[in-house]
Amino acid sequence: MSIATRSAGGWAARLTAAPDAAGTTHLGRWAIAVLFSFSALFFFGFAATFSALGVTLPSMVTELGWSWTQAGLGFTLLGVSCAASSFVPARLIRRFGVRAPLLLGTVVLAGGLLCLSRAQGLTPFFAGTILCGIGYQMLALIPGTHVLSAMFSRRSLVFGIYFTSGSLGGVAGPWIVLSIMSGFDGNWRMVWMVLAACIVVVGLLCTLIVGRGSDTHAQAAAAKPAAAAEEGWAVREALRAPQFWLIFGAYLAQLLVLSCVASMSVAHLTQLAITPAVAAGMLSLEAAVQVGARLLGGAIGEVVNRKLLLLVGLACTTIGVWTLSIATTPALLLTYAVLTGVGVGLTALSSTLLLLEYFGKKHNLELFSIICTLVAISSFNSLAGGAIRDATGSFALAFQLFGCVPALVFLATLITPRPRRKEALP
């Protein structure tokens, strides 16, 4: 065995919750393979949906003669279908295992992308965005957080790596779109066809790896002489805690900002006389900063108070999106990209970790699914933003209004203590 292989196995063993010394290296390697598979799904899933749609929409609007209200409705349907289908992967996992949502999600997402490639009017466009939202949800956060939280003991670091992959998808997404369009004479339809092919290949390969890795982990856990029972709050008990709703509010706030930046920032900045290349570059820079923020947050999340990370994230998100509304100089553009990237990255990571820390793992799958379902309200920001743009001639007011949400959640979180269980439910 090579030194590199032994080092990889040792690193994997330190991260994983291995059953015993004999099986640590083998189980750890499968766990790392599962982590990289989910990271690849998150990367391509986000790049092919929210990131790609935000960059292609201006070309689609121009060619097909849509209003920005109509275009915003498509982005809204993408978000609504993603959130509204959050219960699907949870139920599929409980009943059929993790392979089912991954395989079905691959098929649905690829089908949605192909619908977008054939869009001549609003109906196939809306159908494509709905399918993309459902498919993305079955491939991304809910299966990923559920499986990874079971396979790894150092969840903060692992979640940091996993969430970073989604941010990398945001970094690469605009450039993938621009590169494909450049290679096909500005043909935005080829963007969706190429991305559909990528999703099929990556989705099928990752389904095989994740399925095998999950089976290996389940067999190792079953072989334990006395497995410890999972601890955590009951679902109804957690829903009565104000802290659950603050975590929901924080997750909602970062999604509001993330989706409005992805869907409207390029169009907004070009309207402010910023070139399309610079506007797309700022979108990629914002996502690149998310990468660093999530990696840093994951690395220090084991030792730094996660509520503090959440407060920092909410503050940066607020200032960043407010700056975007008036970003007409290089300094303001950099301020928007850096602060929004730090804010969204830390808020998404720390709110997910706080849900596990506050309410335990036993019902985390159901609780996180509830949050992902309820944040469907964030999807209406694109529709609202498009309507504001059509009514006022600018997106500025939309960004200013959306920035108020993380500001309010910041104030509420600042004065709310850690939840305490009054009585354990049977």
KAMOFEN-V423267 format. One record per residue. N is the residue number from 1. SS is DSSP state (a for helix, b for strand, c for the rest). BURIAL is # if it has 9 or more other C-alpha atoms within 8 Angstrom, else .. Layout:
BEGIN
((N:SS:BURIAL) (N:SS:BURIAL))
END
This chain:
BEGIN
((1:c:.) (2:c:.) (3:a:.) (4:a:.) (5:a:.) (6:a:#) (7:a:.) (8:a:#) (9:a:#) (10:a:#) (11:a:.) (12:a:#) (13:a:#) (14:a:.) (15:a:#) (16:b:#) (17:c:#) (18:c:#) (19:c:#) (20:c:.) (21:a:.) (22:a:.) (23:a:#) (24:a:#) (25:a:#) (26:a:.) (27:a:#) (28:a:#) (29:a:#) (30:a:#) (31:a:#) (32:a:#) (33:a:#) (34:a:#) (35:a:#) (36:a:#) (37:a:#) (38:a:#) (39:a:#) (40:a:#) (41:a:#) (42:a:#) (43:a:#) (44:a:#) (45:a:#) (46:a:#) (47:a:#) (48:a:#) (49:a:#) (50:a:#) (51:a:#) (52:a:#) (53:a:#) (54:a:#) (55:a:#) (56:a:#) (57:a:#) (58:a:#) (59:a:.) (60:a:#) (61:a:#) (62:a:.) (63:a:.) (64:a:.) (65:c:.) (66:c:#) (67:c:.) (68:a:#) (69:a:#) (70:a:#) (71:a:#) (72:a:#) (73:a:#) (74:a:#) (75:a:#) (76:a:#) (77:a:#) (78:a:#) (79:a:#) (80:a:#) (81:a:#) (82:a:#) (83:a:#) (84:a:#) (85:c:#) (86:a:#) (87:a:#) (88:a:#) (89:a:#) (90:a:#) (91:a:.) (92:a:#) (93:a:#) (94:a:.) (95:a:.) (96:a:.) (97:c:.) (98:a:#) (99:a:#) (100:a:#) (101:a:#) (102:a:#) (103:a:#) (104:a:#) (105:a:#) (106:a:#) (107:a:#) (108:a:#) (109:a:#) (110:a:#) (111:a:#) (112:a:#) (113:a:#) (114:a:#) (115:a:#) (116:a:#) (117:a:#) (118:c:.) (119:c:#) (120:c:.) (121:c:.) (122:a:.) (123:a:.) (124:a:#) (125:a:#) (126:a:#) (127:a:#) (128:a:#) (129:a:#) (130:a:#) (131:a:#) (132:a:#) (133:a:#) (134:a:#) (135:a:#) (136:a:#) (137:a:#) (138:a:#) (139:a:#) (140:c:#) (141:a:#) (142:a:#) (143:a:#) (144:a:#) (145:a:#) (146:a:#) (147:a:#) (148:a:#) (149:a:#) (150:a:.) (151:a:#) (152:b:#) (153:c:#) (154:c:#) (155:a:#) (156:a:#) (157:a:#) (158:a:#) (159:a:#) (160:a:#) (161:a:#) (162:a:#) (163:a:#) (164:a:#) (165:a:#) (166:a:#) (167:a:#) (168:a:#) (169:a:#) (170:a:#) (171:a:#) (172:a:#) (173:a:#) (174:a:#) (175:a:#) (176:a:.) (177:a:#) (178:a:.) (179:a:.) (180:a:#) (181:a:#) (182:a:#) (183:a:.) (184:c:.) (185:c:.) (186:c:.) (187:c:#) (188:a:#) (189:a:#) (190:a:#) (191:a:#) (192:a:#) (193:a:#) (194:a:.) (195:a:#) (196:a:#) (197:a:#) (198:a:#) (199:a:#) (200:a:#) (201:a:.) (202:a:#) (203:a:#) (204:a:#) (205:a:.) (206:a:#) (207:a:#) (208:a:#) (209:a:#) (210:a:#) (211:a:#) (212:a:.) (213:a:#) (214:a:#) (215:a:.) (216:a:#) (217:a:#) (218:a:.) (219:a:.) (220:a:#) (221:a:#) (222:a:.) (223:c:.) (224:c:.) (225:c:.) (226:c:.) (227:c:.) (228:c:.) (229:c:.) (230:c:.) (231:c:.) (232:b:#) (233:c:#) (234:c:.) (235:a:#) (236:a:.) (237:a:.) (238:a:#) (239:a:#) (240:c:.) (241:c:#) (242:a:.) (243:a:#) (244:a:#) (245:a:#) (246:a:#) (247:a:#) (248:a:#) (249:a:#) (250:a:#) (251:a:#) (252:a:#) (253:a:#) (254:a:#) (255:a:#) (256:a:#) (257:a:#) (258:a:#) (259:a:#) (260:a:#) (261:a:#) (262:a:#) (263:a:#) (264:a:#) (265:a:#) (266:a:#) (267:a:.) (268:a:#) (269:a:#) (270:a:#) (271:a:.) (272:c:.) (273:c:.) (274:c:#) (275:c:.) (276:a:#) (277:a:.) (278:a:.) (279:a:#) (280:a:#) (281:a:.) (282:a:#) (283:a:#) (284:a:#) (285:a:#) (286:a:#) (287:a:#) (288:a:#) (289:a:#) (290:a:#) (291:a:#) (292:a:#) (293:a:#) (294:a:#) (295:a:#) (296:a:#) (297:a:#) (298:a:#) (299:a:#) (300:a:#) (301:c:#) (302:c:#) (303:c:.) (304:c:.) (305:c:.) (306:a:#) (307:a:.) (308:a:.) (309:a:#) (310:a:#) (311:a:#) (312:a:#) (313:a:#) (314:a:#) (315:a:#) (316:a:#) (317:a:#) (318:a:#) (319:a:#) (320:a:#) (321:a:#) (322:a:#) (323:a:#) (324:a:#) (325:c:#) (326:c:.) (327:c:#) (328:c:#) (329:c:.) (330:a:.) (331:a:.) (332:a:#) (333:a:#) (334:a:#) (335:a:#) (336:a:#) (337:a:#) (338:a:#) (339:a:#) (340:a:#) (341:a:#) (342:a:#) (343:a:#) (344:a:#) (345:a:#) (346:a:#) (347:a:#) (348:a:#) (349:a:#) (350:a:#) (351:a:#) (352:a:#) (353:a:#) (354:a:#) (355:a:#) (356:a:#) (357:a:.) (358:a:.) (359:a:#) (360:b:#) (361:c:#) (362:c:#) (363:c:#) (364:a:#) (365:a:#) (366:a:#) (367:a:#) (368:a:#) (369:a:#) (370:a:#) (371:a:#) (372:a:#) (373:a:#) (374:a:#) (375:a:#) (376:a:#) (377:a:.) (378:a:#) (379:a:#) (380:a:#) (381:a:#) (382:a:#) (383:a:#) (384:a:#) (385:a:#) (386:a:#) (387:a:#) (388:a:#) (389:a:#) (390:a:#) (391:a:.) (392:a:.) (393:c:.) (394:c:#) (395:c:#) (396:a:#) (397:a:#) (398:a:#) (399:a:#) (400:a:#) (401:a:.) (402:a:#) (403:a:#) (404:a:#) (405:a:#) (406:a:#) (407:a:#) (408:a:.) (409:a:#) (410:a:#) (411:a:.) (412:a:#) (413:a:#) (414:a:.) (415:c:.) (416:c:.) (417:c:.) (418:c:.) (419:c:.) (420:c:.) (421:c:.) (422:c:.) (423:c:.) (424:c:.) (425:c:.) (426:c:.))
END
